[in-house]
Amino acid sequence: MKTAKLIFALSFALIFFAGMSTSFAGKNQRSDIPVDRKARMVAYVVRIENLNYIANHGSHFLVMMTDEAGNLVAPAQTFRPGVSDYTFFEGGTVRGTRIAKLMRLPIGPKSFDIPATSKTGIFYGGASYLFIIRPVPAASDTDVDKH
């Protein structure tokens, strides 16, 4: 009987000690790994079609993702010939309008002659949204005069 009481007392002490040590333990530092943080971010993938038209244009371009007020959602990226997909990340779930733009450099009155693409709604963290920009040659004044 004495042995049973001793085992019971030691078991109770170990359970109590284990409970106290976990309550005073710090936060697990490995729980916030970069993959987990990236999963909570909204990913916007901007795909640019007609790459030959842009490459033959002879200009430099910036690929941008903005909100409805024109504020950058993520840093702009430089257009690279041969690369059609550009990914932008924004933290959390957001509601509003997101606009994908291709802007010609140097900035001037004709910087935005390529039509932008926009989507409105709720953008959920961990999800990816595709924006397709289709640069098309615009009719110039000389083309209009020929007809």
Summary of the structure (lengths in Angstrom):
residues: 147
radius of gyration: 28.0
end to end distance: 110.2
largest distance: 110.6
contacts: 336
relative contact order: 0.19
helix: 30%
strand: 35%
